């Protein structure tokens, strides 16, 4: 149902309003700290199954519409089906989709790396606030929250890789809010993925800060 509502909305909304909303969202997400990495890069957002795309130019720390992209060697394209974008309800969902190839990045390798770096620099809270506003505008429900309650979680609750990735991402989300809870979750994740470089790095980092 979410896909139908959003798809219908994209067909009804005038292109100018869509561009205005996306530019506002991009300028909100990419703070001045990580905007510097995007200097003079063109960004193309494409929904493959709807055959729809929007192109932007980043210059002077702001995004503006880009009409012609065929000759732009600095362009980086992010493309995926609508459902993939709609299930990116957290910064870490977005990063995971990119890492798995669900969201495809194409363009100059150097510029792709800059876009990846900028995405990782997005504030978790800003991303979630934007997603909440998006679903309010379309009057659609966000994807269901996972069944796991991170406040009452033990190792026995982890049943599959999806559960493991969820608690790892929740730990990352909580690290600036509740370090103790983040440490607990990451330690549980380490039991199931003891050789995971990010998990090990974060366990050491959290332990050092809590000691």
Legacy VTK file of the C-alpha trace (Angstrom):
# vtk DataFile Version 3.0
C-alpha trace
ASCII
DATASET POLYDATA
POINTS 211 float
0.000 0.000 0.000
2.873 2.405 0.797
4.286 1.897 -2.690
0.922 2.634 -4.291
0.367 5.806 -2.246
3.842 7.204 -2.908
3.806 6.186 -6.554
0.450 7.916 -7.053
1.721 10.992 -5.230
4.758 11.249 -7.486
2.501 11.121 -10.530
0.201 13.839 -9.195
2.687 16.287 -7.698
4.080 18.819 -10.197
7.734 18.337 -11.033
8.657 21.752 -9.610
7.200 20.856 -6.213
9.050 17.534 -6.238
12.342 19.286 -6.970
11.708 21.898 -4.283
10.974 19.220 -1.694
14.016 17.134 -2.624
16.346 20.145 -2.627
15.064 21.141 0.809
15.617 17.569 2.034
19.143 17.317 0.606
20.202 20.679 2.020
18.777 19.660 5.400
20.571 16.301 5.481
23.985 17.331 4.289
25.318 19.658 6.925
28.092 22.153 6.202
30.602 19.653 7.621
30.098 17.004 4.963
28.858 19.257 2.181
32.467 20.161 1.520
33.096 16.659 0.159
30.327 17.173 -2.415
31.666 20.373 -3.896
30.845 20.628 -7.620
29.324 17.136 -7.743
26.084 16.437 -9.595
23.707 13.997 -7.930
21.042 11.988 -9.740
18.320 10.191 -7.782
16.558 7.544 -9.858
13.601 5.236 -9.116
14.091 2.423 -11.601
10.674 0.763 -11.536
8.921 4.122 -11.988
11.412 5.283 -14.643
11.688 8.576 -12.780
14.727 10.639 -11.852
15.788 14.001 -10.427
19.169 15.643 -10.975
20.917 18.192 -8.777
24.094 20.221 -8.769
25.952 20.864 -5.532
27.836 24.152 -5.509
28.502 26.828 -2.901
27.193 24.479 -0.191
23.686 24.187 -1.656
21.853 21.858 -4.038
20.096 23.284 -7.082
18.182 21.612 -9.932
20.283 20.324 -12.813
18.589 20.304 -16.186
21.278 18.705 -18.374
23.421 15.843 -17.038
24.556 14.025 -20.171
27.887 15.856 -20.308
28.506 16.020 -16.583
31.473 13.798 -15.735
31.032 14.716 -12.066
27.551 13.149 -11.859
26.901 10.329 -9.380
23.687 8.371 -9.750
21.841 6.603 -6.913
19.284 4.211 -8.356
16.946 1.566 -6.957
13.356 0.403 -7.072
10.851 2.413 -5.033
10.478 -0.220 -2.318
14.206 -0.145 -1.564
14.110 3.604 -0.993
10.942 3.330 1.106
12.501 0.717 3.391
15.538 2.940 4.017
13.955 4.321 7.184
17.248 4.916 8.977
20.685 6.085 7.946
21.995 2.575 8.488
19.253 1.041 6.330
20.423 3.365 3.564
24.084 2.448 4.041
23.258 -1.259 4.167
21.257 -1.049 0.925
24.220 0.655 -0.729
26.705 -1.904 0.590
24.515 -4.804 -0.601
24.039 -3.224 -4.023
20.282 -2.762 -3.576
20.943 0.924 -4.197
23.386 1.223 -7.080
25.904 4.045 -7.225
27.371 4.791 -10.623
29.763 7.411 -11.900
33.351 8.449 -11.347
34.890 6.298 -8.575
36.383 9.283 -6.796
33.042 11.065 -6.716
31.230 7.892 -5.629
33.600 7.720 -2.661
32.810 11.344 -1.835
29.073 10.651 -1.932
29.524 7.590 0.301
31.541 9.684 2.740
28.886 12.393 2.787
26.102 9.853 3.393
28.000 8.396 6.356
28.319 11.907 7.743
24.545 12.421 7.891
23.106 12.810 11.389
21.037 9.784 12.462
18.481 12.060 14.087
18.159 14.347 11.053
17.630 11.367 8.760
14.905 9.880 10.954
13.216 13.272 11.329
13.146 13.661 7.554
11.736 10.165 7.047
9.002 10.849 9.600
8.027 14.036 7.756
8.043 12.178 4.433
5.525 9.595 5.602
3.380 12.293 7.195
3.214 14.192 3.902
2.102 11.072 2.035
-0.115 9.971 4.937
1.414 6.521 4.753
2.641 4.214 7.491
6.351 3.713 7.969
7.568 0.112 7.571
6.830 -1.954 10.664
9.405 -1.806 13.419
11.353 -5.010 13.989
9.963 -7.375 16.613
13.029 -7.011 18.834
12.772 -4.802 21.900
16.286 -3.459 22.398
15.430 -2.427 25.957
14.808 -6.041 26.987
17.112 -7.958 24.713
19.260 -11.010 25.336
21.375 -13.214 23.079
18.585 -15.809 22.949
16.390 -13.319 21.065
18.728 -13.287 18.065
17.348 -15.736 15.500
18.949 -14.749 12.207
21.261 -12.329 10.398
18.482 -9.762 10.123
18.156 -9.652 13.913
21.909 -9.328 14.279
22.146 -6.474 11.789
19.234 -4.721 13.490
20.835 -4.687 16.952
24.163 -3.621 15.460
22.478 -0.690 13.726
20.517 0.182 16.868
23.771 0.263 18.818
25.218 2.696 16.277
22.098 4.827 16.502
22.257 4.898 20.298
25.966 5.596 20.668
25.442 9.354 21.031
22.262 8.965 23.093
22.820 6.061 25.495
26.355 4.704 25.365
25.710 1.998 27.947
22.793 0.589 25.957
24.833 0.801 22.747
27.659 -1.127 24.429
25.292 -3.849 25.623
23.812 -4.327 22.145
27.186 -4.358 20.424
28.506 -6.953 22.899
25.545 -9.194 22.054
26.265 -8.680 18.359
29.890 -9.686 18.952
28.768 -13.070 20.324
27.320 -13.901 16.913
29.896 -12.160 14.744
33.160 -12.256 16.731
35.286 -11.405 13.694
33.194 -8.474 12.503
35.617 -5.527 12.147
33.025 -2.803 12.795
31.511 -4.665 15.748
34.917 -5.265 17.339
35.952 -1.673 16.734
32.796 -0.338 18.370
32.985 -2.703 21.363
36.524 -1.473 22.064
35.505 2.151 21.510
32.457 1.928 23.809
34.381 0.014 26.476
37.121 2.650 26.529
34.620 5.482 26.871
32.736 3.719 29.666
35.833 2.785 31.673
LINES 1 212
211 0 1 2 3 4 5 6 7 8 9 10 11 12 13 14 15 16 17 18 19 20 21 22 23 24 25 26 27 28 29 30 31 32 33 34 35 36 37 38 39 40 41 42 43 44 45 46 47 48 49 50 51 52 53 54 55 56 57 58 59 60 61 62 63 64 65 66 67 68 69 70 71 72 73 74 75 76 77 78 79 80 81 82 83 84 85 86 87 88 89 90 91 92 93 94 95 96 97 98 99 100 101 102 103 104 105 106 107 108 109 110 111 112 113 114 115 116 117 118 119 120 121 122 123 124 125 126 127 128 129 130 131 132 133 134 135 136 137 138 139 140 141 142 143 144 145 146 147 148 149 150 151 152 153 154 155 156 157 158 159 160 161 162 163 164 165 166 167 168 169 170 171 172 173 174 175 176 177 178 179 180 181 182 183 184 185 186 187 188 189 190 191 192 193 194 195 196 197 198 199 200 201 202 203 204 205 206 207 208 209 210
